Amino acid sequence: MALHVITGAGAIGTATARLLADAGEKVRVITRSGGGPRHPLVERVAADVTDAARITQLLEGAEVLYNAAAPAYQDWRTQFPPLAAALLTAAERTGVGYVMLGNLYGYGEVTGPLTPALPMRPTSDKGRVRAALWEEALAAHRAGRVRAAEVRGSDFLGAAAVGLFPLMAAPAVLAGAEAVLPVGLDRPHAWSYVDDVARTLIAVGARDDAWGRAWHVPSTSELSPRELMGRLARAAGAPAPRLRTMTPQELAEAVAGDAVMAEIPEMAYTYDRELLVDASDTERVLGVRATAIDHVLEEMLPQGDAADRAVRAAGA
């Protein structure tokens, strides 16, 4: 039974821990609060993930470190670099494999599908942060100091997913209310299911030939945001969704009143143009394939609605 260490217990960290533990692997989840999923094979530890010495202790005997921890969105510029530096240092000291959860920001504005071989050419502050974290880890890998890889997903979907559309659009759509978003709604957009992200992280950590490069999560859908929310409404039996993009004045007011919203405008390009992801390497080499979007949307419905539909289907 191998020991796997996961930093962070959000949607991705929790899903990764659950999948590993369900497969019979021992898991140690590290968070500042000591939270995480409850499972006989999951040990939950409270620690500061920016403390390289403490993380080094907690990595003793482990095979792989999966980092799913991240600072608050508005604090990436100042808090992400020391967090990532501590984890990289601990991985170097212990020799564990280091799988980073990344995203697509580092590519910048690209025409056509994103491939893992594209260079880092960020056009945003948050993209520059993400690119720098990966480039530092990749340099350490190439110098032989660590085995590192990065898994890059797009916007998350799933029951516990955190993101613009799960938090701002889906609740309004399911309630039959208007959803007003700070981004465009009508371009094809890649979406990553939480469990598919976790399965990709685990698959990378399990292979000797997966280190030293980035891997993309296969997309559960490339529907536009408007089409995706329409599909969610139909799955719930809710009215056709009413969505619109904020006016410039509404956006200015939202940005002025909320620190997280203030971070959205520089990333609006990911919605204002198509965002497509090539994950063929992940499918071919790692054997990870996307979960069907209908399953993902079903998971995102209120549990009572899903249970009612299951009962009706059983009686049909």
VODRENVEX-42765 format. One record per residue (C-alpha): residue number from 1; residue in three letters; x, z negated, y negated. Coordinates in nm, 4 decimals, padded with zeros to 6 digits, always signed. Each point is the difference from the previous one (the first is absolute). Example, Ala and Ser with C-alpha at 12.3 -4.5 7.8 and 13.67 -1.06 7.14 Angstrom:
// residues 2
<i=1 | aa=Ala | u=+01.2300 | w=-00.7800 | v=+00.4500>
<i=2 | aa=Ser | u=+00.1370 | w=+00.0660 | v=-00.3440>
***
This chain:
// residues 316
<i=1 | aa=Met | u=+00.0000 | w=+00.0000 | v=+00.0000>
<i=2 | aa=Ala | u=+00.1650 | w=+00.1215 | v=-00.3203>
<i=3 | aa=Leu | u=-00.0265 | w=-00.1782 | v=-00.3349>
<i=4 | aa=His | u=-00.1265 | w=+00.2050 | v=-00.2924>
<i=5 | aa=Val | u=+00.0094 | w=-00.1382 | v=-00.3551>
<i=6 | aa=Ile | u=-00.2476 | w=+00.1155 | v=-00.2621>
<i=7 | aa=Thr | u=+00.0154 | w=-00.0889 | v=-00.3681>
<i=8 | aa=Gly | u=-00.3383 | w=+00.0123 | v=-00.1678>
<i=9 | aa=Ala | u=-00.3466 | w=-00.0663 | v=+00.1388>
<i=10 | aa=Gly | u=-00.2136 | w=+00.2432 | v=-00.1932>
<i=11 | aa=Ala | u=-00.1924 | w=+00.2739 | v=+00.1757>
<i=12 | aa=Ile | u=+00.3088 | w=+00.1771 | v=+00.1365>
<i=13 | aa=Gly | u=+00.1984 | w=-00.3104 | v=+00.0962>
<i=14 | aa=Thr | u=-00.3024 | w=-00.1493 | v=+00.1736>
<i=15 | aa=Ala | u=-00.0800 | w=+00.3212 | v=+00.1885>
<i=16 | aa=Thr | u=+00.3632 | w=+00.0359 | v=+00.1106>
<i=17 | aa=Ala | u=+00.0121 | w=-00.3598 | v=+00.1235>
<i=18 | aa=Arg | u=-00.3288 | w=+00.0356 | v=+00.1846>
<i=19 | aa=Leu | u=+00.0988 | w=+00.3226 | v=+00.1750>
<i=20 | aa=Leu | u=+00.3353 | w=-00.1405 | v=+00.1086>
<i=21 | aa=Ala | u=-00.1480 | w=-00.3289 | v=+00.1215>
<i=22 | aa=Asp | u=-00.2812 | w=+00.1756 | v=+00.1858>
<i=23 | aa=Ala | u=+00.2724 | w=+00.1997 | v=+00.1794>
<i=24 | aa=Gly | u=+00.1641 | w=-00.3251 | v=+00.1154>
<i=25 | aa=Glu | u=+00.2795 | w=-00.0143 | v=-00.2576>
<i=26 | aa=Lys | u=+00.1025 | w=-00.3169 | v=-00.1833>
<i=27 | aa=Val | u=-00.0534 | w=+00.0222 | v=-00.3744>
<i=28 | aa=Arg | u=+00.1174 | w=-00.2108 | v=-00.2936>
<i=29 | aa=Val | u=-00.1881 | w=+00.0599 | v=-00.3253>
<i=30 | aa=Ile | u=+00.1683 | w=-00.1219 | v=-00.3187>
<i=31 | aa=Thr | u=-00.1939 | w=-00.0511 | v=-00.3218>
<i=32 | aa=Arg | u=+00.0361 | w=-00.2304 | v=-00.2964>
<i=33 | aa=Ser | u=-00.3150 | w=-00.1889 | v=+00.1035>
<i=34 | aa=Gly | u=+00.0522 | w=+00.0003 | v=+00.3753>
<i=35 | aa=Gly | u=-00.3094 | w=+00.2131 | v=+00.0543>
<i=36 | aa=Gly | u=-00.0578 | w=+00.2765 | v=+00.2498>
<i=37 | aa=Pro | u=-00.2106 | w=+00.0911 | v=+00.3014>
<i=38 | aa=Arg | u=-00.0832 | w=-00.2634 | v=+00.2591>
<i=39 | aa=His | u=+00.1191 | w=+00.1002 | v=+00.3473>
<i=40 | aa=Pro | u=+00.1772 | w=-00.1902 | v=+00.2804>
<i=41 | aa=Leu | u=+00.3062 | w=+00.2256 | v=-00.0377>
<i=42 | aa=Val | u=+00.0123 | w=-00.0089 | v=-00.3808>
<i=43 | aa=Glu | u=+00.2064 | w=-00.2664 | v=-00.1742>
<i=44 | aa=Arg | u=-00.0790 | w=-00.0414 | v=-00.3691>
<i=45 | aa=Val | u=+00.2799 | w=-00.1244 | v=-00.2233>
<i=46 | aa=Ala | u=-00.0013 | w=-00.0934 | v=-00.3687>
<i=47 | aa=Ala | u=+00.3142 | w=+00.1244 | v=-00.1760>
<i=48 | aa=Asp | u=+00.1120 | w=+00.1761 | v=-00.3157>
<i=49 | aa=Val | u=+00.0759 | w=+00.3580 | v=+00.1018>
<i=50 | aa=Thr | u=+00.2443 | w=+00.0322 | v=-00.2884>
<i=51 | aa=Asp | u=+00.2175 | w=-00.2751 | v=+00.1573>
<i=52 | aa=Ala | u=+00.2521 | w=+00.2018 | v=+00.2016>
<i=53 | aa=Ala | u=+00.1500 | w=-00.3083 | v=+00.1644>
<i=54 | aa=Arg | u=-00.3372 | w=-00.1266 | v=+00.1248>
<i=55 | aa=Ile | u=-00.1105 | w=+00.3442 | v=+00.1182>
<i=56 | aa=Thr | u=+00.3318 | w=+00.0358 | v=+00.1837>
<i=57 | aa=Gln | u=-00.0791 | w=-00.3200 | v=+00.1894>
<i=58 | aa=Leu | u=-00.3472 | w=+00.1233 | v=+00.0874>
<i=59 | aa=Leu | u=+00.1359 | w=+00.3309 | v=+00.1304>
<i=60 | aa=Glu | u=+00.2270 | w=-00.1595 | v=+00.2598>
<i=61 | aa=Gly | u=-00.0892 | w=+00.1380 | v=+00.3428>
<i=62 | aa=Ala | u=-00.2292 | w=+00.2703 | v=-00.1390>
<i=63 | aa=Glu | u=+00.0187 | w=+00.3683 | v=+00.0839>
<i=64 | aa=Val | u=-00.1797 | w=+00.1513 | v=-00.2984>
<i=65 | aa=Leu | u=-00.0961 | w=-00.1029 | v=-00.3533>
<i=66 | aa=Tyr | u=-00.3049 | w=+00.1737 | v=-00.1456>
<i=67 | aa=Asn | u=-00.0443 | w=-00.0499 | v=-00.3720>
<i=68 | aa=Ala | u=-00.3629 | w=+00.0203 | v=-00.1116>
<i=69 | aa=Ala | u=+00.0436 | w=-00.2395 | v=-00.2922>
<i=70 | aa=Ala | u=-00.0255 | w=+00.1140 | v=-00.3597>
<i=71 | aa=Pro | u=-00.0363 | w=-00.1658 | v=-00.3386>
<i=72 | aa=Ala | u=-00.3139 | w=+00.0396 | v=-00.2070>
<i=73 | aa=Tyr | u=-00.0393 | w=+00.3611 | v=-00.1142>
<i=74 | aa=Gln | u=+00.0806 | w=-00.0804 | v=-00.3612>
<i=75 | aa=Asp | u=+00.3180 | w=-00.1871 | v=+00.1013>
<i=76 | aa=Trp | u=+00.1730 | w=+00.2728 | v=+00.2004>
<i=77 | aa=Arg | u=+00.2610 | w=+00.0734 | v=-00.2668>
<i=78 | aa=Thr | u=+00.1352 | w=-00.3547 | v=-00.0090>
<i=79 | aa=Gln | u=-00.0887 | w=-00.1572 | v=+00.3341>
<i=80 | aa=Phe | u=+00.0331 | w=+00.2778 | v=+00.2580>
<i=81 | aa=Pro | u=+00.3796 | w=+00.0510 | v=-00.0319>
<i=82 | aa=Pro | u=+00.0960 | w=-00.3630 | v=+00.0775>
<i=83 | aa=Leu | u=-00.2517 | w=-00.0167 | v=+00.2859>
<i=84 | aa=Ala | u=+00.1354 | w=+00.3168 | v=+00.1614>
<i=85 | aa=Ala | u=+00.3608 | w=-00.1021 | v=-00.0616>
<i=86 | aa=Ala | u=-00.0513 | w=-00.3317 | v=+00.1801>
<i=87 | aa=Leu | u=-00.1555 | w=+00.1663 | v=+00.3024>
<i=88 | aa=Leu | u=+00.2698 | w=+00.2658 | v=+00.0178>
<i=89 | aa=Thr | u=+00.2689 | w=-00.2691 | v=-00.0194>
<i=90 | aa=Ala | u=-00.1655 | w=-00.2006 | v=+00.2781>
<i=91 | aa=Ala | u=-00.0316 | w=+00.3102 | v=+00.2184>
<i=92 | aa=Glu | u=+00.3689 | w=+00.0807 | v=-00.0530>
<i=93 | aa=Arg | u=+00.1052 | w=-00.3536 | v=+00.0871>
<i=94 | aa=Thr | u=-00.1996 | w=-00.0139 | v=+00.3228>
<i=95 | aa=Gly | u=+00.0154 | w=+00.3601 | v=+00.1219>
<i=96 | aa=Val | u=-00.3758 | w=+00.0327 | v=+00.0447>
<i=97 | aa=Gly | u=-00.1649 | w=+00.3354 | v=-00.0509>
<i=98 | aa=Tyr | u=-00.1652 | w=+00.0169 | v=-00.3414>
<i=99 | aa=Val | u=-00.3227 | w=+00.1997 | v=-00.0406>
<i=100 | aa=Met | u=-00.1231 | w=+00.0208 | v=-00.3593>
<i=101 | aa=Leu | u=-00.3575 | w=+00.0698 | v=-00.0979>
<i=102 | aa=Gly | u=+00.0206 | w=+00.2538 | v=-00.2798>
<i=103 | aa=Asn | u=-00.2305 | w=+00.2471 | v=-00.1704>
<i=104 | aa=Leu | u=+00.0034 | w=+00.3461 | v=-00.1554>
<i=105 | aa=Tyr | u=+00.0819 | w=-00.0888 | v=-00.3600>
<i=106 | aa=Gly | u=+00.3707 | w=+00.0788 | v=+00.0283>
<i=107 | aa=Tyr | u=-00.0615 | w=+00.3727 | v=+00.0475>
<i=108 | aa=Gly | u=-00.1467 | w=+00.0405 | v=-00.3454>
<i=109 | aa=Glu | u=-00.2271 | w=+00.2940 | v=-00.0813>
<i=110 | aa=Val | u=+00.0373 | w=+00.2545 | v=+00.2790>
<i=111 | aa=Thr | u=-00.1914 | w=+00.3202 | v=+00.0679>
<i=112 | aa=Gly | u=-00.1016 | w=+00.0403 | v=+00.3625>
<i=113 | aa=Pro | u=+00.0062 | w=-00.2434 | v=+00.2931>
<i=114 | aa=Leu | u=+00.2483 | w=-00.2859 | v=-00.0205>
<i=115 | aa=Thr | u=+00.2608 | w=-00.0043 | v=+00.2771>
<i=116 | aa=Pro | u=+00.2394 | w=-00.2868 | v=+00.0846>
<i=117 | aa=Ala | u=+00.2958 | w=+00.2267 | v=-00.0761>
<i=118 | aa=Leu | u=-00.0896 | w=+00.0392 | v=-00.3682>
<i=119 | aa=Pro | u=+00.2424 | w=-00.1631 | v=-00.2454>
<i=120 | aa=Met | u=-00.0951 | w=-00.3016 | v=-00.2057>
<i=121 | aa=Arg | u=-00.0953 | w=+00.1365 | v=-00.3445>
<i=122 | aa=Pro | u=-00.2321 | w=-00.2642 | v=-00.1442>
<i=123 | aa=Thr | u=-00.1907 | w=+00.0604 | v=-00.3220>
<i=124 | aa=Ser | u=-00.1368 | w=-00.3535 | v=-00.0447>
<i=125 | aa=Asp | u=+00.1409 | w=-00.3494 | v=-00.0386>
<i=126 | aa=Lys | u=-00.1466 | w=-00.1122 | v=+00.3318>
<i=127 | aa=Gly | u=+00.1315 | w=+00.3143 | v=+00.1641>
<i=128 | aa=Arg | u=+00.3481 | w=-00.0764 | v=-00.1285>
<i=129 | aa=Val | u=-00.0233 | w=-00.3515 | v=+00.1435>
<i=130 | aa=Arg | u=-00.1062 | w=+00.1289 | v=+00.3411>
<i=131 | aa=Ala | u=+00.2651 | w=+00.2706 | v=+00.0050>
<i=132 | aa=Ala | u=+00.2756 | w=-00.2464 | v=-00.0917>
<i=133 | aa=Leu | u=-00.0997 | w=-00.2429 | v=+00.2767>
<i=134 | aa=Trp | u=+00.0165 | w=+00.2734 | v=+00.2612>
<i=135 | aa=Glu | u=+00.3218 | w=+00.1531 | v=-00.1291>
<i=136 | aa=Glu | u=+00.1706 | w=-00.3396 | v=+00.0128>
<i=137 | aa=Ala | u=-00.1117 | w=-00.0581 | v=+00.3584>
<i=138 | aa=Leu | u=+00.0947 | w=+00.3545 | v=+00.1018>
<i=139 | aa=Ala | u=+00.3482 | w=-00.0440 | v=-00.1500>
<i=140 | aa=Ala | u=+00.0448 | w=-00.3193 | v=+00.2015>
<i=141 | aa=His | u=-00.1143 | w=+00.1836 | v=+00.3128>
<i=142 | aa=Arg | u=+00.2409 | w=+00.2876 | v=-00.0564>
<i=143 | aa=Ala | u=+00.2816 | w=-00.2477 | v=-00.0569>
<i=144 | aa=Gly | u=-00.0735 | w=-00.1541 | v=+00.3398>
<i=145 | aa=Arg | u=-00.1046 | w=-00.3360 | v=-00.1420>
<i=146 | aa=Val | u=-00.3614 | w=+00.0105 | v=+00.1202>
<i=147 | aa=Arg | u=-00.2517 | w=+00.2079 | v=+00.1938>
<i=148 | aa=Ala | u=-00.2732 | w=+00.0892 | v=-00.2484>
<i=149 | aa=Ala | u=-00.3003 | w=+00.2302 | v=-00.0166>
<i=150 | aa=Glu | u=-00.3029 | w=+00.0328 | v=-00.2254>
<i=151 | aa=Val | u=-00.3645 | w=+00.0722 | v=+00.0844>
<i=152 | aa=Arg | u=-00.1931 | w=+00.1648 | v=-00.2836>
<i=153 | aa=Gly | u=-00.3757 | w=-00.0006 | v=-00.0204>
<i=154 | aa=Ser | u=-00.2483 | w=+00.1097 | v=-00.2621>
<i=155 | aa=Asp | u=-00.2996 | w=-00.1957 | v=-00.1318>
<i=156 | aa=Phe | u=-00.1230 | w=-00.2463 | v=+00.2607>
<i=157 | aa=Leu | u=-00.3408 | w=-00.0026 | v=+00.1667>
<i=158 | aa=Gly | u=-00.1385 | w=-00.2571 | v=+00.2428>
<i=159 | aa=Ala | u=-00.1995 | w=-00.3204 | v=+00.0079>
<i=160 | aa=Ala | u=+00.2736 | w=-00.2036 | v=-00.1704>
<i=161 | aa=Ala | u=+00.1581 | w=+00.2777 | v=-00.2041>
<i=162 | aa=Val | u=+00.0931 | w=-00.0672 | v=-00.3603>
<i=163 | aa=Gly | u=-00.0027 | w=+00.2910 | v=-00.2410>
<i=164 | aa=Leu | u=-00.1838 | w=+00.1737 | v=-00.2783>
<i=165 | aa=Phe | u=-00.2771 | w=+00.1469 | v=+00.2132>
<i=166 | aa=Pro | u=-00.0538 | w=-00.2840 | v=+00.2504>
<i=167 | aa=Leu | u=-00.0226 | w=-00.2487 | v=-00.2884>
<i=168 | aa=Met | u=-00.1658 | w=+00.1953 | v=-00.2829>
<i=169 | aa=Ala | u=-00.1939 | w=+00.2861 | v=+00.1572>
<i=170 | aa=Ala | u=-00.1128 | w=-00.1026 | v=+00.3492>
<i=171 | aa=Pro | u=-00.1936 | w=-00.3166 | v=-00.1008>
<i=172 | aa=Ala | u=-00.1884 | w=+00.1892 | v=-00.2698>
<i=173 | aa=Val | u=-00.0772 | w=+00.2910 | v=+00.2318>
<i=174 | aa=Leu | u=-00.1279 | w=-00.2307 | v=+00.2741>
<i=175 | aa=Ala | u=-00.2174 | w=-00.1820 | v=-00.2544>
<i=176 | aa=Gly | u=-00.1451 | w=+00.3233 | v=-00.1372>
<i=177 | aa=Ala | u=+00.1586 | w=-00.0616 | v=-00.3398>
<i=178 | aa=Glu | u=+00.2075 | w=+00.2284 | v=-00.2188>
<i=179 | aa=Ala | u=+00.3764 | w=-00.0133 | v=+00.0579>
<i=180 | aa=Val | u=+00.2183 | w=+00.0699 | v=-00.3039>
<i=181 | aa=Leu | u=+00.3648 | w=+00.0698 | v=+00.0857>
<i=182 | aa=Pro | u=+00.3131 | w=+00.0415 | v=-00.2135>
<i=183 | aa=Val | u=+00.1138 | w=+00.3124 | v=+00.1879>
<i=184 | aa=Gly | u=-00.1181 | w=+00.3453 | v=+00.1026>
<i=185 | aa=Leu | u=-00.2429 | w=+00.0325 | v=+00.2883>
<i=186 | aa=Asp | u=+00.0038 | w=+00.3590 | v=+00.1207>
<i=187 | aa=Arg | u=+00.3437 | w=+00.0899 | v=+00.1370>
<i=188 | aa=Pro | u=+00.0926 | w=-00.0146 | v=+00.3702>
<i=189 | aa=His | u=+00.1685 | w=-00.3340 | v=+00.0640>
<i=190 | aa=Ala | u=+00.1813 | w=-00.1506 | v=+00.2983>
<i=191 | aa=Trp | u=-00.1339 | w=-00.3346 | v=+00.1249>
<i=192 | aa=Ser | u=+00.1801 | w=-00.2378 | v=+00.2387>
<i=193 | aa=Tyr | u=-00.1864 | w=-00.2289 | v=+00.2403>
<i=194 | aa=Val | u=+00.1443 | w=-00.3510 | v=+00.0147>
<i=195 | aa=Asp | u=+00.0400 | w=-00.0009 | v=+00.3796>
<i=196 | aa=Asp | u=+00.1671 | w=+00.3428 | v=-00.0052>
<i=197 | aa=Val | u=+00.2543 | w=-00.1367 | v=-00.2474>
<i=198 | aa=Ala | u=+00.0649 | w=-00.2971 | v=+00.2278>
<i=199 | aa=Arg | u=+00.0350 | w=+00.2209 | v=+00.3069>
<i=200 | aa=Thr | u=+00.2516 | w=+00.2181 | v=-00.1827>
<i=201 | aa=Leu | u=+00.2061 | w=-00.3041 | v=-00.1030>
<i=202 | aa=Ile | u=+00.0059 | w=-00.1241 | v=+00.3584>
<i=203 | aa=Ala | u=+00.0868 | w=+00.3427 | v=+00.1419>
<i=204 | aa=Val | u=+00.2965 | w=+00.0331 | v=-00.2381>
<i=205 | aa=Gly | u=+00.1289 | w=-00.3465 | v=+00.0852>
<i=206 | aa=Ala | u=-00.0146 | w=+00.0756 | v=+00.3720>
<i=207 | aa=Arg | u=+00.2263 | w=+00.3074 | v=-00.0020>
<i=208 | aa=Asp | u=+00.3756 | w=+00.0270 | v=-00.0299>
<i=209 | aa=Asp | u=-00.0311 | w=+00.3515 | v=-00.1445>
<i=210 | aa=Ala | u=-00.2406 | w=-00.0917 | v=-00.2807>
<i=211 | aa=Trp | u=+00.2483 | w=-00.1693 | v=-00.2342>
<i=212 | aa=Gly | u=+00.1510 | w=+00.1451 | v=-00.3152>
<i=213 | aa=Arg | u=-00.2985 | w=+00.1972 | v=-00.1217>
<i=214 | aa=Ala | u=-00.3548 | w=-00.0199 | v=-00.1305>
<i=215 | aa=Trp | u=-00.3151 | w=+00.0544 | v=+00.2055>
<i=216 | aa=His | u=-00.3467 | w=+00.0897 | v=-00.1253>
<i=217 | aa=Val | u=-00.3223 | w=-00.1569 | v=+00.1216>
<i=218 | aa=Pro | u=-00.2404 | w=+00.2632 | v=+00.1366>
<i=219 | aa=Ser | u=-00.2955 | w=+00.0284 | v=-00.2370>
<i=220 | aa=Thr | u=-00.3423 | w=-00.1027 | v=+00.1242>
<i=221 | aa=Ser | u=-00.1503 | w=+00.2366 | v=-00.2580>
<i=222 | aa=Glu | u=+00.0844 | w=+00.2373 | v=-00.2830>
<i=223 | aa=Leu | u=-00.3466 | w=-00.0092 | v=-00.1561>
<i=224 | aa=Ser | u=-00.0231 | w=-00.0247 | v=-00.3762>
<i=225 | aa=Pro | u=-00.0996 | w=-00.3475 | v=-00.1245>
<i=226 | aa=Arg | u=-00.3497 | w=+00.1258 | v=-00.0804>
<i=227 | aa=Glu | u=-00.0387 | w=+00.1523 | v=+00.3464>
<i=228 | aa=Leu | u=+00.1372 | w=-00.3144 | v=+00.1651>
<i=229 | aa=Met | u=-00.2474 | w=-00.2245 | v=-00.1792>
<i=230 | aa=Gly | u=-00.2809 | w=+00.2395 | v=+00.0919>
<i=231 | aa=Arg | u=+00.1012 | w=-00.0299 | v=+00.3632>
<i=232 | aa=Leu | u=+00.0053 | w=-00.3805 | v=-00.0323>
<i=233 | aa=Ala | u=-00.3481 | w=-00.0019 | v=-00.1528>
<i=234 | aa=Arg | u=-00.1381 | w=+00.2139 | v=+00.2823>
<i=235 | aa=Ala | u=+00.1592 | w=-00.2278 | v=+00.2602>
<i=236 | aa=Ala | u=-00.1713 | w=-00.2982 | v=-00.1616>
<i=237 | aa=Gly | u=-00.3320 | w=+00.1705 | v=-00.0551>
<i=238 | aa=Ala | u=+00.0488 | w=-00.0632 | v=-00.3719>
<i=239 | aa=Pro | u=-00.1180 | w=+00.2291 | v=-00.2825>
<i=240 | aa=Ala | u=+00.2216 | w=+00.2897 | v=-00.1009>
<i=241 | aa=Pro | u=+00.2857 | w=-00.1520 | v=-00.1990>
<i=242 | aa=Arg | u=+00.0162 | w=+00.0139 | v=-00.3780>
<i=243 | aa=Leu | u=+00.3630 | w=+00.0241 | v=-00.1060>
<i=244 | aa=Arg | u=+00.1656 | w=+00.1010 | v=-00.3226>
<i=245 | aa=Thr | u=+00.3391 | w=-00.0203 | v=-00.1646>
<i=246 | aa=Met | u=+00.0438 | w=-00.2391 | v=-00.2923>
<i=247 | aa=Thr | u=-00.0084 | w=+00.1473 | v=-00.3480>
<i=248 | aa=Pro | u=+00.3226 | w=-00.0374 | v=-00.2012>
<i=249 | aa=Gln | u=-00.1582 | w=-00.2870 | v=-00.1948>
<i=250 | aa=Glu | u=-00.1123 | w=-00.1785 | v=+00.3177>
<i=251 | aa=Leu | u=+00.3460 | w=+00.0398 | v=+00.1495>
<i=252 | aa=Ala | u=+00.1671 | w=-00.1354 | v=-00.3134>
<i=253 | aa=Glu | u=-00.2263 | w=-00.3051 | v=+00.0062>
<i=254 | aa=Ala | u=+00.0626 | w=-00.0580 | v=+00.3704>
<i=255 | aa=Val | u=+00.3760 | w=+00.0291 | v=-00.0424>
<i=256 | aa=Ala | u=+00.0002 | w=-00.2378 | v=-00.2956>
<i=257 | aa=Gly | u=-00.1948 | w=-00.2635 | v=+00.1898>
<i=258 | aa=Asp | u=+00.1616 | w=-00.0028 | v=+00.3427>
<i=259 | aa=Ala | u=+00.3658 | w=-00.0047 | v=+00.1072>
<i=260 | aa=Val | u=-00.0629 | w=+00.1874 | v=+00.3246>
<i=261 | aa=Met | u=-00.2104 | w=+00.2686 | v=-00.1689>
<i=262 | aa=Ala | u=+00.2840 | w=+00.0486 | v=-00.2465>
<i=263 | aa=Glu | u=+00.2120 | w=+00.1237 | v=+00.2911>
<i=264 | aa=Ile | u=-00.2448 | w=+00.2731 | v=+00.1044>
<i=265 | aa=Pro | u=+00.0491 | w=+00.2725 | v=-00.2652>
<i=266 | aa=Glu | u=+00.3589 | w=+00.0853 | v=+00.0992>
<i=267 | aa=Met | u=-00.1194 | w=+00.0571 | v=+00.3583>
<i=268 | aa=Ala | u=-00.3088 | w=+00.2038 | v=-00.0941>
<i=269 | aa=Tyr | u=+00.1828 | w=+00.3206 | v=+00.0950>
<i=270 | aa=Thr | u=-00.0424 | w=-00.0939 | v=+00.3666>
<i=271 | aa=Tyr | u=-00.3746 | w=+00.0536 | v=-00.0446>
<i=272 | aa=Asp | u=-00.0026 | w=+00.2653 | v=-00.2713>
<i=273 | aa=Arg | u=+00.1748 | w=+00.2459 | v=+00.2324>
<i=274 | aa=Glu | u=-00.0202 | w=+00.0422 | v=+00.3760>
<i=275 | aa=Leu | u=+00.1959 | w=-00.2526 | v=+00.2053>
<i=276 | aa=Leu | u=+00.0723 | w=+00.1229 | v=+00.3516>
<i=277 | aa=Val | u=+00.2361 | w=-00.1543 | v=+00.2556>
<i=278 | aa=Asp | u=+00.1907 | w=+00.1676 | v=+00.2819>
<i=279 | aa=Ala | u=+00.0307 | w=-00.2526 | v=+00.2845>
<i=280 | aa=Ser | u=+00.0779 | w=+00.2503 | v=+00.2757>
<i=281 | aa=Asp | u=+00.3292 | w=-00.1753 | v=+00.0838>
<i=282 | aa=Thr | u=-00.1842 | w=-00.3275 | v=+00.0543>
<i=283 | aa=Glu | u=-00.2492 | w=+00.1664 | v=+00.2283>
<i=284 | aa=Arg | u=+00.2572 | w=+00.2003 | v=+00.1962>
<i=285 | aa=Val | u=+00.2838 | w=-00.2526 | v=+00.0308>
<i=286 | aa=Leu | u=-00.1736 | w=-00.3362 | v=-00.0184>
<i=287 | aa=Gly | u=-00.3288 | w=+00.1004 | v=+00.1598>
<i=288 | aa=Val | u=-00.2097 | w=-00.1607 | v=-00.2742>
<i=289 | aa=Arg | u=-00.3148 | w=+00.1859 | v=-00.0980>
<i=290 | aa=Ala | u=-00.2606 | w=-00.0752 | v=-00.2601>
<i=291 | aa=Thr | u=-00.3142 | w=-00.1929 | v=+00.0811>
<i=292 | aa=Ala | u=-00.3207 | w=+00.1966 | v=-00.0608>
<i=293 | aa=Ile | u=-00.1403 | w=-00.0540 | v=-00.3484>
<i=294 | aa=Asp | u=-00.3475 | w=-00.0830 | v=+00.1353>
<i=295 | aa=His | u=+00.1463 | w=-00.3012 | v=+00.1826>
<i=296 | aa=Val | u=+00.1816 | w=-00.1111 | v=-00.3142>
<i=297 | aa=Leu | u=-00.3108 | w=+00.0248 | v=-00.2166>
<i=298 | aa=Glu | u=-00.2068 | w=-00.1868 | v=+00.2592>
<i=299 | aa=Glu | u=+00.2520 | w=-00.2818 | v=-00.0185>
<i=300 | aa=Met | u=-00.0377 | w=-00.0141 | v=-00.3775>
<i=301 | aa=Leu | u=-00.3758 | w=-00.0590 | v=+00.0118>
<i=302 | aa=Pro | u=-00.1472 | w=-00.3488 | v=-00.0331>
<i=303 | aa=Gln | u=-00.0015 | w=-00.1588 | v=+00.3434>
<i=304 | aa=Gly | u=-00.3746 | w=-00.0524 | v=+00.0003>
<i=305 | aa=Asp | u=-00.0643 | w=+00.3694 | v=-00.0592>
<i=306 | aa=Ala | u=+00.2374 | w=+00.0997 | v=+00.2798>
<i=307 | aa=Ala | u=-00.1638 | w=-00.2462 | v=+00.2394>
<i=308 | aa=Asp | u=-00.3496 | w=+00.1289 | v=-00.0841>
<i=309 | aa=Arg | u=+00.1055 | w=+00.3570 | v=+00.0710>
<i=310 | aa=Ala | u=+00.1580 | w=-00.1016 | v=+00.3316>
<i=311 | aa=Val | u=-00.3248 | w=-00.1692 | v=+00.1078>
<i=312 | aa=Arg | u=-00.2072 | w=+00.3016 | v=-00.0966>
<i=313 | aa=Ala | u=+00.2364 | w=+00.2318 | v=+00.1849>
<i=314 | aa=Ala | u=-00.0120 | w=-00.2157 | v=+00.3139>
<i=315 | aa=Gly | u=-00.3785 | w=+00.0107 | v=-00.0015>
<i=316 | aa=Ala | u=-00.0234 | w=+00.3722 | v=-00.0577>
***
